Amino acid sequence: MISNVTLVSLGKFDLKLHHLLIIGILSLSFSISFLVRSQAADYGWELNEFDPFFNYRATQYVVDNGINAYFEWNDELSWYPHGRDVSQTSQVVLHVTAAVTYWIFGGGMDLYDFTILFPVVFGSLSTVVIFALVRVIGGTTAGLLSALLFSVSLPLIVRGTIGWFKSEPLGLFLGILALYFLLSGLNSKNTKIAIVKLIAAGITVPLSISAWGGSQFFIIPIGIFFLTLPFVRSDHKFIMWAIPLFTATVFLVSLSFERLSASFTFGLGGASLLIPTIFIVACIFIQSKSNENKKTRNGLLFLAAILIIGASLLIINAESEFLSLPSYRYLNAINPFLTTSIPLVDSVAEHASTTISQSFFFHSILMIFAGLGIWFMIKNQKERNSNFIKNDAILFSLIFGLIGIYVSSAFVRLEVFASISLIILSSVGLSILVRNVLNNTESKKSKNLIIKSSFLAGVIILLVIPISFPENGSWVTAAKSPPTILNGGTAYPVSTNDWTESMEWIKNNTPKDAVIASWWDYGYWISTLGERASIADNSTLNSQIIENLAKMLMSSPDQAWKMLTEMQSDYVVVFVSGQRLAVDNDDQALYVLQGGGDESKKQWFIRIAEESQPKYLESDGMSGTDHFWNETLLGKMFPFTPLAYVNFQTNQQSATYQPGFTPVYVKDIKYPFDSNGPFRLVHASPSFNAEKGQPMIGVFIYQVNKDYVPTN
């Protein structure tokens, strides 16, 4: 065959045509992924979202002070006055990996620019790793298809766009790499190579979890997969030492990380790996002592006993908690019914439950091909076609697929696991389908060529549709949005300097020991860009402090002043987003405030503060009541006042709130710069003076008047 023609011989290795094809498709996959992930750079060259700014500052600390100093670092700009033990509470591997790669590949580049590119590079390199993994499962064709599908998968792209210097890109890269090492090691026929790969897998798993806590969900399918091995593998002597070697390596490496040693090694995550490993050894021992016709039965009975005991321990642990439980959001992914029980978790947009429409939009055609993959795998197993896909590979794919889809139902953020699951199943399904069609020689040659060509064209069209249509809502275009720092995370696809200018103002116009209070969303921006201490930030380490901030914002100005004084806060930052209407009233600027700032988050402030919502909000759950505007600090700090209520569908107006009506606001600064009240407005960001028809990304900085004397 042409693909087997040798092009170049390098010692014992022959470079053949099909090797060039593999390299070409992987290069194409990397390039597509890189370009799609880089679209946001059109809006501006900035880090995206909130966490990346802390990760950048932590990486800068490693670069400036060394790795040893990093592990001793207590960040005094976080959670004032308590500070933050960074290595105990952070993604250590992310920071260290970024610093080390910067030392090696930085080449004089500014670290900020390097961290902007970091997620794009590792996200795109994951196309190569997924190829390696799926190749072990279903062959080279399946691997190449998985690389192409990975490069355009929307959930994977939006969690790794340019500037997204967060946990997922590196965590997923390492997690998929760990799966490759594990499956490749278990399928290796060379004992020495198997040992190396299994140890590499055992090292990479905790590295992945340390880079991103969500990588713990890789442990669940691995543990379940281990439970099946005594029944699908005949080489019991091999897996008797191979699996314990992998597990022991995972635990030994995990113990070297402060965060993992406590939360994973001695918690449910570690138990999810340790118990299946013990089961393998015990089950094989039981089977070795059983009669030939009772081996499977006795093994299954033992498995049933283990499952019953495990379920009982989980029930008991729910009360006694003798095993360390993971944080709430991880438990929520295992039990989606917990979704609405904690307002702070629910308030985070990426913790929203995945809707059916979102799932179809994210995966669309992959669902069909994944179904084909499942059907072909089961058919392959029934026909004992083990030369193509081995039984254990089939089981792993099915287990990972089901678990990935299940955990993704809890949070939109975890749709990355559904994507990986569907990519694996779709790639295998497509490769088998292509293989069967192209190998079909029953029909006449001319007719056969037409059928094959039509089939391939049909598959290509189906795959191209979601990345091309609709024009402004395809997988490719949907991944393009402004970096959060440029639009404040609002619904407006604009690029402004409001937040960067305001943080620069804080840096240059406040004392170096100043303490800034704000909603926790903005804490990382304040500490990184403003270089000032914040009361709370996006690590959400102390929910009580966040609750106190919510209560402060919803309290009366005098009570809020007392609370801020107790917090030792010098300034307060509030964020208001909206749009100036194109038509003004007698040269008086009119605004609609529903853009995604604090005006759109106040219902969460109320819930987190455990206050009664009807006291502060009208029946639409968004418009503020008179009490909100006249009696709360947040209402007073919004430099706007409702003028009237308008039904934009009917053009009706009302002086008071009516269902279906939208409040229209005018500017009204309640605490001007020369105020003798509890607060003074010392800075308003540029778009506070937005022109007609333009969005407003308003950042307002108030100074706490330490000389103020409350009236009650």
C-alpha positions as CSV (number, residue, x, y, z in Angstrom):
1,M,0.0,0.0,0.0
2,I,1.1,3.6,-0.7
3,S,0.8,4.5,3.1
4,N,3.4,1.8,3.9
5,V,6.0,3.3,1.5
6,T,9.2,4.1,3.5
7,L,10.3,7.7,3.0
8,V,13.3,7.9,5.3
9,S,15.1,5.3,7.4
10,L,16.6,6.5,10.7
11,G,18.4,3.6,12.3
12,K,15.7,1.0,13.2
13,F,12.9,3.6,12.5
14,D,11.3,3.9,9.1
15,L,9.4,7.1,8.4
16,K,6.5,6.1,6.2
17,L,3.8,8.1,4.4
18,H,1.2,7.3,7.0
19,H,3.4,8.8,9.7
20,L,3.4,12.1,7.7
21,L,-0.4,11.9,7.6
22,I,-0.6,11.5,11.3
23,I,1.8,14.4,11.9
24,G,-0.2,16.5,9.4
25,I,-3.6,15.9,11.0
26,L,-2.2,16.5,14.5
27,S,-0.6,19.7,13.4
28,L,-3.9,20.7,11.8
29,S,-5.7,19.9,15.1
30,F,-3.2,21.9,17.1
31,S,-3.5,24.9,14.8
32,I,-7.3,24.9,14.7
33,S,-7.5,24.7,18.4
34,F,-4.9,27.5,18.8
35,L,-6.7,29.8,16.4
36,V,-10.2,29.2,17.8
37,R,-9.0,29.7,21.4
38,S,-7.2,32.9,20.4
39,Q,-10.2,34.8,19.1
40,A,-10.7,36.8,22.2
41,A,-7.4,38.6,21.6
42,D,-9.3,40.7,19.0
43,Y,-10.8,42.6,22.0
44,G,-7.6,43.1,23.8
45,W,-4.5,41.4,25.1
46,E,-5.5,40.7,28.7
47,L,-6.0,37.8,31.1
48,N,-9.5,36.5,31.1
49,E,-11.9,36.1,34.1
50,F,-10.9,36.5,37.7
51,D,-8.7,33.6,39.0
52,P,-6.1,34.1,36.3
53,F,-5.0,37.3,37.9
54,F,-4.2,35.6,41.2
55,N,-2.5,32.7,39.3
56,Y,-0.4,35.3,37.5
57,R,0.6,37.0,40.7
58,A,1.4,33.6,42.3
59,T,3.5,32.6,39.3
60,Q,5.3,36.0,39.5
61,Y,6.1,35.2,43.1
62,V,7.7,31.9,42.1
63,V,9.7,33.6,39.3
64,D,10.9,36.4,41.6
65,N,11.5,34.4,44.8
66,G,12.0,30.8,43.8
67,I,10.0,27.6,44.5
68,N,11.0,27.2,48.1
69,A,9.9,30.7,49.0
70,Y,6.6,30.0,47.3
71,F,5.8,27.1,49.7
72,E,6.5,29.5,52.6
73,W,4.4,32.3,51.2
74,N,1.5,33.8,53.2
75,D,-0.3,36.2,50.9
76,E,-1.1,39.3,53.0
77,L,-3.1,40.9,50.2
78,S,-5.8,38.2,50.4
79,W,-8.5,37.9,53.0
80,Y,-7.3,40.8,55.1
81,P,-6.3,40.6,57.9
82,H,-6.0,36.8,58.0
83,G,-4.0,36.3,54.8
84,R,-3.7,33.2,52.8
85,D,-1.4,30.2,52.9
86,V,-0.9,29.9,49.2
87,S,0.6,26.5,48.8
88,Q,-2.1,25.0,51.1
89,T,-5.0,26.6,49.2
90,S,-3.9,26.9,45.6
91,Q,-3.2,25.0,42.4
92,V,0.5,24.5,43.1
93,V,1.2,22.6,40.0
94,L,-0.3,25.3,37.8
95,H,1.9,28.0,39.3
96,V,5.1,25.9,39.4
97,T,4.6,24.6,35.8
98,A,4.0,28.1,34.5
99,A,7.1,29.4,36.2
100,V,9.3,26.5,35.1
101,T,8.1,26.7,31.5
102,Y,8.6,30.5,31.6
103,W,12.2,30.0,32.7
104,I,12.7,27.5,29.8
105,F,10.7,29.0,27.0
106,G,10.0,32.6,28.1
107,G,12.9,34.0,26.1
108,G,12.6,37.5,27.6
109,M,8.9,37.7,27.1
110,D,6.9,39.5,29.8
111,L,5.4,37.0,32.3
112,Y,2.0,38.6,31.9
113,D,2.1,38.0,28.2
114,F,3.4,34.4,28.8
115,T,0.5,33.6,31.1
116,I,-2.0,34.9,28.5
117,L,-0.7,32.4,26.0
118,F,-0.2,29.5,28.5
119,P,-3.7,28.1,28.4
120,V,-3.9,28.2,24.6
121,V,-0.7,26.2,24.2
122,F,-1.6,23.5,26.7
123,G,-5.2,23.4,25.6
124,S,-4.0,22.9,22.0
125,L,-1.4,20.3,23.0
126,S,-4.2,18.3,24.6
127,T,-5.3,17.4,21.0
128,V,-2.1,15.4,20.8
129,V,-2.7,13.7,24.2
130,I,-6.3,12.8,23.4
131,F,-5.0,11.3,20.1
132,A,-2.6,9.1,22.1
133,L,-5.3,8.0,24.5
134,V,-8.0,7.2,21.9
135,R,-5.4,5.5,19.7
136,V,-4.8,3.0,22.6
137,I,-8.5,2.4,22.8
138,G,-9.6,2.3,19.2
139,G,-6.7,2.6,16.9
140,T,-5.0,5.4,14.9
141,T,-8.0,6.5,12.9
142,A,-10.1,6.9,16.0
143,G,-7.2,8.8,17.6
144,L,-6.9,11.3,14.7
145,L,-10.7,11.9,14.7
146,S,-10.6,12.6,18.4
147,A,-7.8,15.2,18.0
148,L,-9.9,17.0,15.3
149,L,-13.1,16.9,17.4
150,F,-11.2,18.0,20.5
151,S,-9.9,21.1,18.6
152,V,-13.4,22.5,18.0
153,S,-15.2,21.2,21.2
154,L,-17.0,24.3,22.6
155,P,-17.0,23.3,26.3
156,L,-13.2,22.6,26.1
157,I,-12.5,25.7,24.2
158,V,-14.4,28.2,26.5
159,R,-12.5,26.7,29.5
160,G,-9.2,27.4,27.8
161,T,-9.4,30.5,25.7
162,I,-6.5,32.9,25.4
163,G,-5.9,34.6,28.8
164,W,-7.8,31.8,30.6
165,F,-4.9,31.2,33.0
166,K,-7.0,29.0,35.2
167,S,-6.9,25.4,36.2
168,E,-8.7,23.5,33.5
169,P,-6.3,23.6,30.5
170,L,-3.3,22.2,32.4
171,G,-5.4,19.9,34.6
172,L,-7.2,18.4,31.6
173,F,-3.9,18.0,29.7
174,L,-2.4,16.1,32.7
175,G,-5.5,14.1,33.4
176,I,-5.8,12.8,29.8
177,L,-2.1,12.1,29.8
178,A,-2.5,10.1,33.0
179,L,-5.3,8.0,31.3
180,Y,-3.0,7.4,28.3
181,F,-0.1,6.2,30.5
182,L,-2.5,4.0,32.5
183,L,-4.2,2.3,29.6
184,S,-1.0,2.1,27.6
185,G,0.8,0.6,30.5
186,L,-1.9,-2.0,31.1
187,N,-1.8,-3.0,27.5
188,S,1.9,-3.1,27.1
189,K,3.5,-6.5,26.5
190,N,6.9,-5.3,27.7
191,T,7.1,-5.5,31.5
192,K,9.7,-2.8,31.8
193,I,7.8,-0.4,29.6
194,A,4.6,-1.2,31.5
195,I,6.3,-0.4,34.8
196,V,7.5,3.0,33.5
197,K,4.1,3.9,32.1
198,L,2.2,2.9,35.2
199,I,4.6,4.9,37.4
200,A,4.2,7.8,35.0
201,A,0.4,7.5,35.3
202,G,0.7,7.4,39.1
203,I,2.8,10.6,39.1
204,T,0.6,12.4,36.6
205,V,-2.7,11.8,38.4
206,P,-1.9,13.8,41.5
207,L,-0.2,16.5,39.4
208,S,-3.4,16.8,37.4
209,I,-5.5,17.1,40.6
210,S,-3.1,19.7,42.1
211,A,-3.4,21.7,38.9
212,W,-7.2,21.5,38.9
213,G,-9.4,20.0,41.6
214,G,-11.9,18.9,39.1
215,S,-9.5,16.3,37.9
216,Q,-10.7,14.2,40.8
217,F,-13.5,13.1,38.6
218,F,-10.9,11.2,36.6
219,I,-10.6,8.9,39.6
220,I,-14.2,7.8,39.6
221,P,-14.1,6.0,36.2
222,I,-10.6,4.7,37.0
223,G,-11.9,3.1,40.2
224,I,-14.9,1.6,38.5
225,F,-12.7,0.3,35.7
226,F,-10.5,-1.4,38.2
227,L,-13.5,-3.3,39.6
228,T,-14.1,-4.9,36.2
229,L,-10.5,-6.1,35.5
230,P,-10.6,-9.4,37.3
231,F,-13.5,-10.4,35.1
232,V,-12.3,-9.1,31.7
233,R,-8.5,-9.8,32.0
234,S,-7.0,-13.2,32.1
235,D,-3.5,-12.0,32.9
236,H,-4.2,-11.9,36.7
237,K,-0.5,-12.2,37.7
238,F,0.2,-9.0,35.8
239,I,-2.7,-6.8,37.1
240,M,-2.0,-8.2,40.7
241,W,1.1,-6.0,40.8
242,A,0.4,-3.5,38.0
243,I,-2.6,-1.9,39.7
244,P,-1.1,-1.7,43.2
245,L,2.0,-0.1,41.6
246,F,-0.1,2.6,40.0
247,T,-2.1,3.2,43.2
248,A,0.9,3.3,45.5
249,T,2.6,5.8,43.2
250,V,-0.5,8.0,43.3
251,F,-0.6,8.0,47.1
252,L,3.1,8.6,47.5
253,V,3.1,11.6,45.1
254,S,-0.1,13.0,46.6
255,L,1.5,13.1,50.1
256,S,4.1,15.6,48.8
257,F,1.3,18.1,48.3
258,E,-0.2,19.8,51.3
259,R,-3.6,20.2,49.8
260,L,-3.9,16.7,48.4
261,S,-2.5,14.9,51.4
262,A,-5.5,16.2,53.5
263,S,-8.4,16.4,51.0
264,F,-7.6,13.5,48.6
265,T,-5.3,10.9,50.1
266,F,-7.3,10.5,53.3
267,G,-10.7,11.3,51.8
268,L,-13.3,9.9,49.5
269,G,-11.0,10.4,46.5
270,G,-8.3,8.3,47.9
271,A,-10.8,5.6,49.0
272,S,-12.3,5.5,45.5
273,L,-8.9,4.4,44.3
274,L,-7.7,2.3,47.3
275,I,-10.8,0.1,47.7
276,P,-10.9,-1.0,44.0
277,T,-7.1,-1.8,44.2
278,I,-7.6,-3.9,47.3
279,F,-10.6,-5.6,45.6
280,I,-8.5,-6.6,42.6
281,V,-5.9,-8.4,44.8
282,A,-8.6,-10.0,47.0
283,C,-10.8,-11.0,44.1
284,I,-8.0,-12.6,42.2
285,F,-7.0,-14.5,45.3
286,I,-10.6,-15.7,45.8
287,Q,-10.8,-16.7,42.1
288,S,-7.5,-18.6,42.3
289,K,-8.9,-20.7,45.2
290,S,-12.2,-21.4,43.5
291,N,-13.2,-24.2,41.2
292,E,-13.0,-23.3,37.5
293,N,-16.8,-23.1,37.0
294,K,-17.2,-20.9,40.1
295,K,-14.5,-18.3,39.6
296,T,-16.7,-15.7,38.0
297,R,-19.6,-16.4,40.4
298,N,-17.4,-16.1,43.5
299,G,-15.8,-12.9,42.2
300,L,-19.2,-11.3,41.5
301,L,-20.4,-12.2,44.9
302,F,-17.3,-10.6,46.4
303,L,-17.9,-7.5,44.3
304,A,-21.5,-7.3,45.4
305,A,-20.3,-7.6,49.1
306,I,-17.8,-4.8,48.5
307,L,-20.4,-2.6,46.9
308,I,-22.9,-3.1,49.8
309,I,-20.2,-2.4,52.4
310,G,-19.0,0.7,50.4
311,A,-22.6,2.0,50.2
312,S,-23.0,1.4,54.0
313,L,-19.8,3.3,54.8
314,L,-20.9,6.2,52.7
315,I,-24.2,6.4,54.6
316,I,-22.4,6.2,57.9
317,N,-19.8,8.7,56.8
318,A,-22.6,11.2,56.0
319,E,-23.2,11.3,59.7
320,S,-19.8,10.7,61.3
321,E,-17.5,12.0,58.5
322,F,-14.6,9.7,59.5
323,L,-13.5,10.1,55.9
324,S,-12.7,13.7,54.7
325,L,-15.4,14.9,52.4
326,P,-14.5,16.9,49.3
327,S,-15.8,20.5,49.0
328,Y,-19.5,21.1,48.4
329,R,-19.2,21.6,44.6
330,Y,-17.6,18.2,44.1
331,L,-20.3,16.5,46.2
332,N,-22.8,18.4,44.2
333,A,-21.5,16.8,41.0
334,I,-22.0,13.3,42.5
335,N,-25.4,14.3,43.9
336,P,-27.0,16.9,41.6
337,F,-30.0,17.2,44.0
338,L,-27.7,19.4,46.2
339,T,-27.7,22.2,43.6
340,T,-29.9,24.8,45.3
341,S,-29.0,24.3,48.9
342,I,-26.1,26.8,49.3
343,P,-26.7,30.3,47.8
344,L,-23.0,31.1,47.6
345,V,-22.3,28.1,45.4
346,D,-25.5,28.7,43.3
347,S,-24.5,32.4,42.8
348,V,-21.5,31.3,40.7
349,A,-22.5,31.3,37.0
350,E,-20.3,28.3,36.1
351,H,-22.0,26.3,38.9
352,A,-25.4,26.5,37.2
353,S,-26.9,23.2,36.3
354,T,-26.6,22.2,32.6
355,T,-29.9,22.5,30.7
356,I,-31.0,20.2,28.0
357,S,-30.7,23.0,25.4
358,Q,-27.1,23.7,26.5
359,S,-26.2,20.1,26.2
360,F,-27.5,19.8,22.7
361,F,-25.8,23.1,21.7
362,F,-22.4,21.9,23.2
363,H,-22.4,18.4,21.7
364,S,-25.1,18.2,19.0
365,I,-23.9,15.8,16.3
366,L,-21.4,14.2,18.7
367,M,-24.3,12.7,20.6
368,I,-25.3,10.7,17.5
369,F,-21.8,9.5,16.8
370,A,-21.3,8.6,20.4
371,G,-24.4,6.5,20.3
372,L,-23.0,4.7,17.2
373,G,-19.7,4.2,19.2
374,I,-21.5,2.5,22.1
375,W,-23.5,0.3,19.7
376,F,-20.4,-0.7,17.7
377,M,-18.4,-1.4,20.9
378,I,-21.1,-3.7,22.3
379,K,-21.4,-5.4,18.9
380,N,-17.6,-5.7,18.7
381,Q,-17.6,-7.4,22.1
382,K,-20.5,-9.8,21.2
383,E,-18.7,-10.8,18.0
384,R,-15.4,-11.3,20.0
385,N,-13.6,-9.1,17.6
386,S,-10.8,-8.6,20.1
387,N,-8.2,-7.8,17.5
388,F,-9.8,-4.4,16.9
389,I,-10.9,-3.2,20.4
390,K,-10.1,-5.2,23.5
391,N,-12.7,-5.9,26.1
392,D,-11.1,-3.8,28.8
393,A,-10.8,-0.8,26.4
394,I,-14.5,-1.2,25.6
395,L,-15.4,-1.2,29.3
396,F,-13.2,1.8,30.1
397,S,-14.7,3.8,27.2
398,L,-18.3,3.0,28.3
399,I,-17.5,3.7,32.0
400,F,-15.8,7.0,31.3
401,G,-18.5,8.0,28.9
402,L,-21.3,7.4,31.4
403,I,-19.5,9.0,34.3
404,G,-18.5,12.0,32.3
405,I,-22.0,12.6,31.1
406,Y,-23.4,12.1,34.6
407,V,-21.1,14.5,36.5
408,S,-21.5,17.2,33.8
409,S,-25.2,17.4,34.5
410,A,-24.5,19.2,37.8
411,F,-22.4,22.1,36.7
412,V,-21.9,23.8,33.3
413,R,-18.2,23.9,34.2
414,L,-18.0,20.1,34.2
415,E,-19.3,19.9,30.6
416,V,-15.7,19.4,29.8
417,F,-16.0,15.8,31.0
418,A,-19.1,15.2,28.9
419,S,-17.1,16.5,25.9
420,I,-14.2,14.2,26.5
421,S,-16.5,11.3,27.0
422,L,-18.5,12.0,23.8
423,I,-15.3,12.6,21.8
424,I,-13.9,9.2,22.8
425,L,-17.1,7.4,22.0
426,S,-17.7,9.4,18.8
427,S,-14.2,8.9,17.5
428,V,-14.4,5.1,18.0
429,G,-17.8,5.0,16.5
430,L,-16.8,7.0,13.5
431,S,-13.6,5.0,12.9
432,I,-15.5,1.7,13.0
433,L,-18.2,3.1,10.7
434,V,-15.6,4.3,8.2
435,R,-13.7,1.1,8.5
436,N,-16.8,-1.0,7.7
437,V,-17.9,1.2,4.8
438,L,-14.5,1.4,3.2
439,N,-13.9,-2.3,3.5
440,N,-17.3,-3.2,2.0
441,T,-16.6,-4.8,-1.4
442,E,-19.9,-6.5,-2.0
443,S,-21.2,-4.0,-4.6
444,K,-19.9,-3.2,-8.0
445,K,-16.7,-1.1,-8.1
446,S,-18.3,2.0,-9.6
447,K,-21.3,1.8,-7.4
448,N,-19.1,1.1,-4.4
449,L,-17.0,4.2,-5.1
450,I,-20.2,6.4,-5.2
451,I,-21.5,4.9,-2.0
452,K,-18.2,5.4,-0.2
453,S,-17.7,8.9,-1.5
454,S,-21.3,9.9,-0.6
455,F,-20.9,8.4,2.9
456,L,-17.6,10.3,3.6
457,A,-19.1,13.5,2.3
458,G,-22.2,13.1,4.5
459,V,-20.0,12.5,7.6
460,I,-17.9,15.6,6.8
461,I,-21.0,17.7,6.3
462,L,-22.5,16.6,9.6
463,L,-19.3,17.4,11.4
464,V,-18.9,20.8,9.7
465,I,-22.4,22.0,10.5
466,P,-22.0,22.8,14.2
467,I,-18.7,24.6,13.6
468,S,-20.2,26.8,10.9
469,F,-23.9,27.4,11.6
470,P,-25.5,29.5,12.8
471,E,-23.2,32.2,11.6
472,N,-22.9,34.0,15.0
473,G,-23.6,31.1,17.2
474,S,-21.6,28.2,16.0
475,W,-19.0,26.3,18.1
476,V,-16.3,28.6,16.7
477,T,-18.0,32.0,17.0
478,A,-19.6,31.2,20.4
479,A,-16.1,30.9,21.8
480,K,-15.3,34.5,21.1
481,S,-16.0,37.0,23.9
482,P,-14.2,39.9,25.5
483,P,-11.8,39.2,28.4
484,T,-13.8,39.8,31.6
485,I,-11.5,42.6,32.7
486,L,-12.5,44.6,29.6
487,N,-16.3,44.3,30.0
488,G,-16.6,43.4,33.7
489,G,-18.2,40.1,32.9
490,T,-21.3,41.8,31.6
491,A,-23.6,40.9,28.7
492,Y,-22.1,43.6,26.6
493,P,-19.5,42.4,23.9
494,V,-17.4,45.6,24.3
495,S,-13.8,46.4,25.3
496,T,-13.4,49.2,27.8
497,N,-10.7,50.4,30.2
498,D,-13.1,51.0,33.1
499,W,-11.7,48.2,35.4
500,T,-8.1,48.5,34.4
501,E,-8.2,52.3,34.8
502,S,-9.9,52.0,38.2
503,M,-7.4,49.5,39.4
504,E,-4.6,51.8,38.3
505,W,-6.3,54.6,40.2
506,I,-6.3,52.5,43.4
507,K,-2.6,51.6,42.8
508,N,-1.6,55.2,42.4
509,N,-4.0,57.1,44.7
510,T,-4.4,55.1,47.8
511,P,-2.0,54.3,50.7
512,K,0.0,51.1,50.2
513,D,-1.5,49.7,53.4
514,A,-5.1,50.6,52.3
515,V,-7.7,47.8,52.6
516,I,-10.4,47.6,49.9
517,A,-13.9,46.0,50.4
518,S,-15.9,44.8,47.5
519,W,-18.0,41.8,46.5
520,W,-15.7,38.8,46.4
521,D,-15.8,38.7,42.6
522,Y,-13.4,41.6,42.3
523,G,-10.9,40.6,45.0
524,Y,-8.2,39.2,42.7
525,W,-8.3,42.3,40.5
526,I,-7.9,44.5,43.5
527,S,-4.9,42.6,44.9
528,T,-3.2,41.9,41.6
529,L,-3.8,45.1,39.5
530,G,-4.6,47.5,42.4
531,E,-1.8,46.0,44.6
532,R,-4.0,46.5,47.7
533,A,-5.3,44.1,50.3
534,S,-8.9,42.9,49.8
535,I,-11.4,41.6,52.3
536,A,-12.4,38.6,50.2
537,D,-11.6,37.2,46.8
538,N,-12.5,34.5,44.3
539,S,-10.9,31.6,46.3
540,T,-14.0,31.8,48.6
541,L,-12.0,30.4,51.5
542,N,-14.2,31.8,54.2
543,S,-17.9,31.8,53.4
544,Q,-18.6,33.7,56.7
545,I,-16.6,36.7,55.6
546,I,-18.5,36.7,52.2
547,E,-21.8,36.5,54.1
548,N,-20.7,39.5,56.3
549,L,-19.9,41.5,53.1
550,A,-23.4,40.7,51.8
551,K,-25.0,41.8,55.0
552,M,-22.9,44.9,55.0
553,L,-24.1,45.9,51.5
554,M,-27.7,45.3,52.4
555,S,-27.5,47.1,55.8
556,S,-28.3,50.7,56.5
557,P,-25.4,53.1,55.7
558,D,-24.7,53.7,59.4
559,Q,-24.7,50.0,60.2
560,A,-22.6,49.3,57.1
561,W,-20.1,52.0,58.2
562,K,-19.7,50.3,61.6
563,M,-19.2,46.9,59.9
564,L,-16.6,48.3,57.5
565,T,-14.8,50.0,60.3
566,E,-14.6,46.6,62.1
567,M,-13.2,45.1,58.9
568,Q,-10.6,47.8,58.9
569,S,-11.7,48.8,55.4
570,D,-10.6,52.1,53.9
571,Y,-12.4,52.0,50.6
572,V,-15.4,50.2,49.0
573,V,-15.7,49.3,45.4
574,V,-19.1,48.8,43.7
575,F,-19.8,47.9,40.1
576,V,-22.8,49.0,38.1
577,S,-23.5,48.0,34.5
578,G,-26.2,49.2,32.2
579,Q,-26.8,51.2,29.0
580,R,-27.5,54.9,28.4
581,L,-30.7,55.1,26.3
582,A,-30.5,56.6,22.9
583,V,-33.2,59.1,23.8
584,D,-32.8,61.4,26.8
585,N,-35.4,63.4,28.6
586,D,-34.8,67.2,28.4
587,D,-31.1,66.6,28.2
588,Q,-31.2,64.4,31.3
589,A,-29.3,61.2,30.7
590,L,-31.5,58.1,31.1
591,Y,-30.2,54.6,31.9
592,V,-31.3,51.0,32.1
593,L,-29.3,49.0,34.7
594,Q,-29.4,45.3,33.8
595,G,-26.0,44.5,32.4
596,G,-24.3,42.1,34.9
597,G,-22.8,44.3,37.6
598,D,-23.8,44.4,41.2
599,E,-27.2,45.6,40.1
600,S,-27.7,42.2,38.6
601,K,-26.2,40.3,41.6
602,K,-28.1,41.9,44.4
603,Q,-30.6,39.1,44.6
604,W,-27.6,36.8,45.5
605,F,-26.4,39.3,48.1
606,I,-29.8,39.1,49.7
607,R,-29.9,35.3,49.7
608,I,-26.4,35.0,51.0
609,A,-27.1,37.5,53.7
610,E,-30.2,35.4,54.6
611,E,-32.5,38.4,54.2
612,S,-36.1,38.5,53.0
613,Q,-36.1,39.1,49.2
614,P,-39.5,40.9,49.0
615,K,-38.2,43.6,51.4
616,Y,-35.5,44.6,48.8
617,L,-36.8,43.5,45.4
618,E,-40.0,43.8,43.4
619,S,-42.0,40.8,42.2
620,D,-39.7,40.5,39.1
621,G,-36.8,39.6,41.4
622,M,-34.6,42.3,40.0
623,S,-36.0,45.8,40.4
624,G,-35.2,47.4,43.7
625,T,-37.9,48.5,46.2
626,D,-38.0,51.9,47.8
627,H,-36.4,50.3,50.9
628,F,-33.5,49.1,48.7
629,W,-32.8,52.5,47.2
630,N,-33.4,54.5,50.4
631,E,-32.3,52.3,53.2
632,T,-29.3,50.1,52.1
633,L,-25.7,51.0,51.5
634,L,-25.7,49.3,48.1
635,G,-28.7,51.3,47.0
636,K,-27.0,54.5,48.2
637,M,-23.7,53.7,46.5
638,F,-25.4,53.2,43.2
639,P,-25.1,56.7,41.7
640,F,-28.5,56.3,40.1
641,T,-32.2,56.8,41.2
642,P,-35.3,55.3,39.4
643,L,-37.1,58.0,37.5
644,A,-40.0,56.0,36.0
645,Y,-41.0,52.5,35.0
646,V,-41.5,51.8,31.3
647,N,-43.0,48.9,29.4
648,F,-40.9,48.9,26.3
649,Q,-43.3,46.6,24.4
650,T,-46.3,49.0,24.7
651,N,-44.4,52.3,25.5
652,Q,-46.5,52.7,28.6
653,Q,-45.0,54.6,31.6
654,S,-45.7,54.5,35.3
655,A,-44.4,56.4,38.3
656,T,-44.4,53.2,40.4
657,Y,-43.4,49.6,39.6
658,Q,-45.8,47.5,37.6
659,P,-45.2,43.9,36.5
660,G,-43.6,43.8,33.1
661,F,-42.2,47.3,33.4
662,T,-38.5,48.2,33.4
663,P,-37.1,50.9,35.7
664,V,-35.4,53.8,33.9
665,Y,-32.7,55.7,36.0
666,V,-31.1,59.1,36.2
667,K,-27.7,59.9,37.7
668,D,-27.9,60.7,41.4
669,I,-24.6,60.7,43.4
670,K,-25.7,60.3,47.1
671,Y,-22.2,60.5,48.6
672,P,-20.2,63.1,46.6
673,F,-16.5,63.8,47.1
674,D,-17.2,66.6,49.5
675,S,-19.7,64.7,51.5
676,N,-19.7,64.7,55.4
677,G,-21.5,61.4,55.4
678,P,-20.1,58.0,56.0
679,F,-18.7,57.6,52.5
680,R,-17.3,59.8,49.7
681,L,-17.2,59.0,46.0
682,V,-13.5,59.4,45.1
683,H,-13.4,57.8,41.7
684,A,-15.8,56.9,38.9
685,S,-14.6,55.0,35.9
686,P,-14.7,56.6,32.4
687,S,-17.9,55.0,31.0
688,F,-20.0,56.6,33.8
689,N,-20.2,59.4,31.2
690,A,-21.2,57.1,28.4
691,E,-22.6,58.7,25.3
692,K,-26.2,58.0,24.1
693,G,-26.8,54.4,23.2
694,Q,-23.6,53.1,24.7
695,P,-23.1,50.6,27.5
696,M,-21.8,51.7,30.8
697,I,-19.3,49.6,32.7
698,G,-19.3,51.7,35.9
699,V,-16.7,51.1,38.6
700,F,-17.2,53.4,41.6
701,I,-14.7,53.7,44.5
702,Y,-15.9,55.1,47.8
703,Q,-13.7,56.2,50.7
704,V,-14.8,55.3,54.2
705,N,-15.0,58.5,56.2
706,K,-13.2,57.5,59.4
707,D,-14.3,60.8,61.1
708,Y,-18.0,60.1,60.6
709,V,-20.1,59.7,63.7
710,P,-23.2,57.4,63.2
711,T,-26.5,58.8,64.4
712,N,-27.6,55.4,65.9
